[in-house]
Amino acid sequence: MTSLPHEGKPSFVEDFFPGYFALVMATGIVSLAMHLEGFPIFPEVLLWLNLIFYVVLWGITILRIAFFKSALISDLTHHARGVTFLTMVAGTGVLGVQFANLTSLIAVADGLWIFSVLLWLILIYTFFSAVTITEPKPSLDVAINGSWLLVTVSTESLSVLGTLVASSLTAETPILFESLCFYLLGAMFYILFIALILYRWIFLRMEPAKLTPPYWINMGALAITTLAGARLLICSQSVEMLHDFHNFIAGFTLFFWVTGTWWIPLLLIVGCWRHAVERVPLAYDPQYWSLVFPIGMYTVATSTLANAARMHFLLFIPHITVYFAMLAWLITFSAMLFKLVRFSFSARAPLHQ
């Protein structure tokens, strides 16, 4: 996507947004939403396109590690940016779910789950250790935003993929127990951080420019928690260990779905205020993938919950929201391509002078 810069010029690799793996998250979940809604061909096309995205993004990340290690460490230990590295975990998990659902390559899904768990352990403890030790600490209005809920999203992605690979890894009960633990841990993280985010929204001055797309993760984190719970409900029908927790999981999962549904009108109202009233211009930003992902995840979570809990009357919702997810992905992807083309031409311009 780019080459290393000449000295004195701004570097695409050095300044690369660490949360760009949200592109993989969004593409993967839209693919899965289309698959559940019976769309032919396109889910598989998005799977292989997503694999390309995943490889390219890891290539850029490896270049940052090799040539701009200090910039990467600065991002990783930053209160606002460091948490976006967890899109690597969630992106890996979503890609694994694609392989588990859309192909017969379950061994690939197995490997991606193991890799995502290791990556989660490294990133989650590095980030929390860094922001705990770092001084001076920033104020709450500067440090926290919707991206902090990627802690929940990444944790729940391990639960979702774990339920799909447990039987193929020949350790079904232990892995399903881990998936249950990840489900509960992710829920705990959400309760902690959403309280801080709501405090930020309600009691501190909120500038329109700071109401960025990652705040849609307020809903997206609940949607993936709903999906994790619904997957556990499905597994509880055949696994005795989970069967004992069935009613507990069912109640909490419905609680998360209801709360996630509550967020959607509020996020739409705030978004309209930001752009229509306060005139914040619409321009491509990689953070917009953090808006696409929650719409797709809400579609997949609602469909899975409706079938797992036999609430089939809810299925009309994903029949509608899948089109919003597809449209959001297409608009964001087109804007990204346009920006990459402009960047490419601007990078080559000096060669013709």
Secondary structure, DSSP 8 states (H G I E B T S, - for coil): ------TTS--TTTT--GGGGHHHHHHHHHHHHHHHTT--SHHHHHHHHHHHHHHHHHHHHHHHHHH-HHHHHHHHT-TTTGGGGGHHHHHHHHHHHHHHHHSS-HHHHHHHHHHHHHHHHHHHHHHHHHHHH-SS---HHHH--GGGGHHHHHHHHHHHHHHHHTTTTT-HHHHHHHHHHHHHHHHHHHHHHHHHHHHHHHHS---GGG--GGGGHHHHHHHHHHHHHHHHHHHHTT-HHHHTTHHHHHHHHHHHHHHHHHHHHHHHHHHHIIIIIS-------GGGHHHHHHHHHHHHHHHHHHHHTT-GGGGHHHHHHHHHHHHHHHHHHHHHHHHHHHHHHHHHGGGG-
